[in-house]
Amino acid sequence: MRELKRFAERELNLRPEQVQIFTPTPLTAATCMYYTGIDPVSGRKVYVSRGLGEKQRQKDVLTPRQRRAY
């Protein structure tokens, strides 16, 4: 996630304010990778975060929580 954040900031000049947590949808390569942990094209293992806490921590890397003024 840190590498993705650096890429987004340096190469794309983006600073995301919102990020959606991945939800698998049927019949897609991304879903295959999510459930098996294997890239269907190369056959190599890919890291998949599974727990909500871990997903939230990754999301927080890209979009740090900001103080809200009420």
Legacy VTK file of the C-alpha trace (Angstrom):
# vtk DataFile Version 3.0
C-alpha trace
ASCII
DATASET POLYDATA
POINTS 70 float
0.000 0.000 0.000
2.825 2.382 0.731
4.291 1.684 -2.699
0.883 2.278 -4.299
0.541 5.539 -2.386
3.975 6.726 -3.572
3.094 5.781 -7.164
-0.247 7.605 -7.002
1.361 10.731 -5.583
4.488 10.867 -7.775
3.392 9.406 -11.087
-0.321 10.206 -11.169
-0.288 13.319 -8.977
-3.234 11.915 -6.989
-4.008 11.984 -3.296
-7.074 9.782 -2.788
-9.675 10.944 -0.314
-11.708 7.736 -0.520
-10.808 4.105 -1.206
-13.246 1.224 -1.544
-12.478 -2.079 0.165
-12.445 -4.844 -2.485
-15.586 -6.943 -2.781
-15.158 -10.063 -4.955
-17.569 -10.391 -7.872
-18.165 -13.657 -9.715
-16.335 -14.624 -12.907
-13.459 -12.140 -12.728
-9.714 -12.708 -12.558
-9.579 -10.522 -9.437
-12.058 -12.823 -7.690
-10.035 -15.869 -8.702
-6.922 -14.259 -7.230
-8.798 -13.270 -4.064
-10.097 -16.762 -3.344
-7.075 -18.820 -4.440
-4.190 -16.465 -3.672
-2.731 -17.338 -7.092
-2.364 -15.177 -10.196
-4.271 -17.133 -12.887
-2.001 -15.826 -15.662
1.432 -16.438 -14.147
0.541 -19.106 -11.586
2.489 -17.206 -8.920
1.238 -16.650 -5.383
-0.164 -13.207 -4.592
-0.727 -11.691 -1.178
-4.380 -11.319 -0.219
-5.491 -9.526 2.922
-8.539 -11.239 4.344
-9.556 -9.675 7.659
-11.455 -6.410 7.937
-8.895 -4.993 10.362
-6.042 -5.598 7.945
-8.035 -4.183 5.047
-8.827 -1.079 7.102
-5.135 -0.592 7.956
-4.237 -0.806 4.267
-6.989 1.671 3.431
-5.670 4.030 6.114
-2.230 4.039 4.458
-3.753 5.486 1.282
-6.249 7.793 2.962
-5.031 8.936 6.381
-7.866 9.808 8.706
-8.335 13.532 8.927
-9.692 15.440 11.874
-13.210 16.591 11.300
-14.324 20.021 12.369
-17.841 19.992 13.789
LINES 1 71
70 0 1 2 3 4 5 6 7 8 9 10 11 12 13 14 15 16 17 18 19 20 21 22 23 24 25 26 27 28 29 30 31 32 33 34 35 36 37 38 39 40 41 42 43 44 45 46 47 48 49 50 51 52 53 54 55 56 57 58 59 60 61 62 63 64 65 66 67 68 69
